[in-house]
Amino acid sequence: MWQRPALAAAAAITIVMASSPSLAQAPPPSGVATPGVRTLAPPSAFKAEGTWSLGARAGDFVFLAGMPGIDPATNAMVRDPQAQIRQAFLNIQALARSEGLSLRDCVRLTVYLSDLNRFAAMVDKAQAELWGGPPYPPRTMLEVQRLFDDMVVEIDSVFYAPAKADAR
């Protein structure tokens, strides 16, 4: 059987890693979260409904789910587009603060918009206001056909958050 060299090499590496006791890790027991990963659900955040978490800390990184412009006080979508975009960033900020971080600790943003031409400037405005000026994290903005519940924005983010050594 013919295989591409890169695929064959990747398969060989996978086999070696899986067979090496020092490199392979046994999966966690059923019903136990992945060791070293903690999901985030601070009381100040809106309530995630369904089969997803607002975010997770994994080692020195915090990964946040796509944040919508949901008002945590009402758990309802903010309808005004500019306010909805700002609220999405405020939701990111609240989750970051729950981990002792600020927006300045953000190392990656992916912004999904239902209409890039109409809403991109609103993203710039909200981000400039909340960050207070450069430097800004790397960002990708994409137009998508439709977002859940007819939202205009959803924003994924990643934060660098080195774990603090225990003070003894």
C-alpha positions in Angstrom: 0.0 0.0 0.0 1.3 3.4 -1.0 1.3 6.3 1.6 2.5 9.8 1.4 5.9 10.2 3.2 4.6 12.8 5.6 1.6 10.6 6.6 3.8 7.5 7.0 6.2 9.5 9.2 3.3 10.8 11.3 1.9 7.3 11.7 5.3 6.0 12.8 5.7 8.8 15.4 2.2 8.1 16.7 3.0 4.4 17.1 6.3 5.1 18.9 4.7 7.7 21.2 1.8 5.4 22.1 4.0 2.5 22.8 6.4 4.6 25.0 5.2 4.5 28.7 6.9 7.8 29.4 5.2 9.6 26.5 1.7 8.0 26.5 -0.8 9.0 29.2 -3.7 6.8 30.1 -7.1 8.4 29.6 -8.8 9.6 32.8 -11.3 7.3 34.4 -14.9 7.7 33.1 -16.6 10.7 34.6 -13.4 12.4 35.6 -12.3 15.6 33.9 -8.9 15.7 32.2 -6.2 16.2 34.8 -4.8 19.7 34.8 -7.9 21.2 33.1 -10.5 23.2 35.0 -13.7 24.6 33.5 -14.7 28.1 34.2 -18.2 29.2 35.4 -17.8 32.3 37.7 -21.0 33.6 39.4 -20.6 36.9 37.6 -20.9 35.3 34.1 -24.0 34.5 32.1 -25.2 31.0 32.4 -24.2 28.6 29.6 -27.1 26.5 28.5 -26.5 23.2 26.7 -23.4 21.0 26.3 -20.6 23.6 26.5 -18.5 25.5 29.1 -17.7 29.2 29.1 -14.0 28.4 29.3 -11.3 26.3 30.6 -7.9 26.7 32.2 -5.3 24.3 30.9 -1.8 24.9 32.4 -0.6 28.4 31.6 -3.5 29.1 29.1 -7.1 30.1 29.5 -9.4 29.2 26.5 -12.7 30.9 26.3 -15.7 29.7 24.2 -17.1 32.0 21.6 -18.6 34.8 23.7 -21.9 36.2 22.6 -23.3 39.5 23.7 -25.5 38.1 26.5 -26.2 40.3 29.4 -25.3 38.3 32.6 -28.0 40.2 34.6 -30.8 38.9 32.4 -29.2 36.0 30.6 -30.7 37.5 27.4 -29.0 38.7 24.2 -28.4 42.4 23.9 -30.2 43.5 20.7 -28.4 46.7 19.7 -25.5 45.6 17.5 -22.9 48.0 19.0 -24.0 47.1 22.5 -24.0 43.4 21.7 -20.4 43.5 20.5 -19.3 45.5 23.5 -21.1 43.0 25.8 -19.3 40.1 24.1 -16.0 41.8 25.0 -17.3 42.6 28.6 -18.1 38.9 29.0 -14.6 38.0 27.9 -13.2 40.5 30.4 -15.4 39.1 33.3 -14.1 35.6 32.6 -10.5 36.8 32.4 -10.9 38.7 35.7 -12.3 35.5 37.3 -8.8 34.0 36.6 -6.9 37.1 37.8 -6.3 38.3 34.2 -6.9 41.4 32.2 -7.7 41.9 28.5 -4.0 42.7 28.1 -3.2 39.0 28.9 -5.2 38.0 25.7 -2.9 36.4 23.1 -5.5 35.6 20.4 -8.9 36.7 19.2 -11.2 35.2 16.6 -14.2 37.4 15.8 -17.1 35.9 13.9 -19.5 38.5 12.4 -22.8 38.0 10.6 -21.9 41.0 8.4 -18.2 42.0 8.3 -18.7 45.2 6.4 -21.4 46.4 8.7 -19.9 45.4 12.1 -16.1 45.4 11.8 -15.8 49.1 12.7 -18.0 48.4 15.8 -15.6 45.6 16.9 -12.6 48.1 16.5 -14.5 50.7 18.5 -15.4 48.4 21.4 -11.9 46.8 21.5 -10.1 50.1 21.4 -12.3 51.4 24.3 -11.9 48.3 26.5 -8.2 47.8 25.8 -7.5 51.5 26.2 -5.0 51.4 23.3 -2.3 49.3 21.7 -0.9 46.8 21.8 -3.8 44.6 20.8 -3.7 40.8 20.5 -3.5 39.1 17.2 -7.0 38.9 15.7 -8.9 37.3 12.9 -12.3 38.5 11.8 -14.5 36.3 9.7 -17.9 36.8 8.2 -20.2 33.8 8.7 -23.6 33.1 7.2 -25.4 32.9 10.5 -24.7 32.8 14.2 -26.8 31.1 16.9 -30.0 33.0 17.9 -29.3 35.6 15.1 -26.4 37.1 17.0 -24.2 39.6 15.2 -21.0 38.6 16.9 -19.2 35.7 18.7 -15.7 36.1 19.9 -13.2 33.3 20.7 -10.2 34.2 22.9 -7.1 32.7 24.4 -5.2 34.1 27.3 -1.7 33.4 28.6 -1.9 33.0 32.3 1.2 31.5 33.9 0.3 29.6 37.0 1.6 31.4 40.1 3.9 29.5 42.4 2.5 28.7 45.8 3.7 31.2 48.4 5.0 29.2 51.3 
